[in-house]
Amino acid sequence: MKFTLEKDITFERAVERMFEILGNSKIMALASSVNDYVMVRNVSCLFYDDKIYFKTDKNFRKTKQLMENPQVAMCWNGIQVEGIALNKGLVVDEPGHRFEEGYKKYLWESYNKYSHTDTEILIEVTPKYVEIWDTSEDGMAFQLFLDFDKQEVEVKQYD
């Protein structure tokens, strides 16, 4: 994988680039934990407003786990996100229906198979800390560490 981000990157540009790499939708691994019991599963995600969104059934084990401990980690390819999950209520009740429309557009098969309007809730993940593995234009591997609380990015070359 070769993202080729610039080595001297601002926090704002790093966040922008992260969401450019993720695009409109991805299947991401979601890890959550309660009482030291860790679970991981794939979720179909959309990205907008500098956040990650996915839907899930309010009766699933993962949902109960997220409500008890909203700290999550998500991963796709060379991007790992640590963040806080928030239940935004039923998908069909989202103002503007942005998630529903995006899900239809980018993840139609999943939308068509797994839409239950009375039990599907929208989960919003706010990134807190992100690690991106990347390669420079000259082929050097490095990592970007984005701290959303401090609004800082650190670049570390991997040798």
C-alpha positions in Angstrom: 0.0 0.0 0.0 1.4 3.4 -0.9 -0.5 6.5 0.3 2.5 8.9 -0.2 1.5 11.6 2.2 3.9 14.5 2.5 6.4 14.2 5.5 5.9 17.8 6.6 2.1 17.8 7.0 -0.1 19.9 9.2 -2.8 18.3 11.5 -5.6 19.8 9.3 -4.1 18.4 6.1 -3.4 15.0 7.8 -7.1 14.7 8.8 -8.2 15.8 5.3 -5.9 13.2 3.7 -7.1 10.5 6.1 -10.7 11.0 5.0 -9.6 11.2 1.3 -7.9 7.8 1.7 -11.0 6.4 3.3 -13.2 7.8 0.6 -17.0 7.6 0.8 -17.3 4.1 2.3 -15.2 1.2 3.6 -15.7 -2.0 5.4 -13.8 -1.5 8.7 -12.9 -3.8 11.5 -14.5 -2.5 14.7 -13.0 -3.5 18.1 -14.9 -2.9 21.4 -14.5 -4.2 24.9 -16.4 -4.6 28.1 -14.9 -6.0 31.3 -11.8 -7.1 29.4 -13.9 -9.1 26.9 -12.8 -7.9 23.5 -14.8 -8.3 20.3 -14.0 -7.4 16.7 -16.2 -7.5 13.7 -16.6 -5.8 10.3 -19.0 -2.9 9.9 -20.0 -0.9 6.8 -18.9 2.7 7.3 -19.6 6.0 5.7 -17.4 9.1 6.3 -18.6 12.7 6.6 -18.2 15.7 8.9 -14.8 14.3 10.0 -16.5 11.3 11.7 -17.1 7.7 11.0 -20.7 6.4 10.8 -22.1 2.9 10.7 -25.5 1.3 11.5 -26.2 -1.7 13.6 -29.2 -3.4 15.1 -30.0 -2.0 18.6 -30.4 -5.6 19.9 -27.0 -6.9 18.8 -24.2 -7.8 21.3 -21.9 -5.2 19.8 -24.5 -2.5 20.4 -24.9 -3.4 24.0 -21.2 -3.4 24.4 -20.8 0.0 22.8 -23.4 1.4 25.1 -21.6 0.1 28.1 -18.1 1.2 26.9 -18.1 3.7 24.0 -14.3 3.5 23.5 -13.6 1.7 20.2 -10.9 1.1 17.7 -11.4 0.7 14.0 -9.1 -0.3 11.2 -8.9 -0.4 7.5 -5.7 -1.2 5.7 -3.0 1.1 7.1 -5.3 3.4 9.1 -6.2 2.7 12.7 -8.7 4.9 14.5 -9.2 5.1 18.2 -12.4 6.9 19.1 -15.7 7.3 21.0 -18.9 5.8 19.7 -22.2 7.6 20.2 -25.7 6.2 19.5 -27.5 8.8 17.3 -30.8 7.0 17.4 -32.7 5.3 14.6 -31.1 5.6 11.2 -34.5 6.7 9.7 -34.7 9.6 12.2 -31.4 11.2 11.3 -32.0 14.8 10.2 -31.4 15.2 6.5 -31.1 11.3 6.1 -27.5 11.7 5.1 -26.4 8.3 6.2 -29.4 6.5 4.7 -28.9 8.2 1.3 -25.1 7.5 1.4 -25.7 3.9 2.4 -28.1 3.4 -0.5 -25.6 5.0 -2.9 -22.3 3.3 -1.8 -23.5 0.1 0.0 -26.7 -0.8 -1.8 -26.4 -4.5 -1.4 -26.0 -4.2 2.4 -28.7 -1.5 2.5 -31.1 -3.7 0.6 -30.5 -6.8 2.7 -30.1 -5.4 6.2 -32.4 -2.5 6.6 -34.8 -2.8 9.5 -36.2 0.7 10.1 -37.5 -0.1 13.5 -34.3 -1.5 15.0 -31.4 0.0 13.0 -29.5 2.7 14.9 -26.8 5.0 13.7 -23.5 5.0 15.5 -21.2 8.0 15.1 -17.5 7.5 15.9 -15.5 10.6 16.8 -11.8 10.0 16.2 -9.5 10.7 19.2 -6.2 9.2 18.0 -5.3 7.9 14.6 -2.3 6.1 13.3 -1.6 6.0 9.5 1.1 3.9 7.9 2.5 5.5 4.8 5.4 5.6 2.3 7.1 8.8 1.2 7.7 9.7 -2.4 11.3 8.3 -2.1 10.0 5.0 -0.7 10.7 5.5 3.0 8.1 4.0 5.4 6.7 6.2 8.1 3.8 6.6 10.5 1.5 9.6 11.1 0.1 9.9 14.6 -2.9 12.3 14.7 -4.0 13.5 18.2 -7.4 15.0 17.8 -7.6 16.4 21.4 -4.3 18.3 21.0 -4.9 18.9 17.2 -1.3 17.7 16.5 0.3 15.4 14.1 3.6 13.6 14.6 5.5 11.9 11.8 7.9 9.1 12.6 10.1 7.4 10.0 10.1 3.6 10.3 13.6 2.3 9.6 
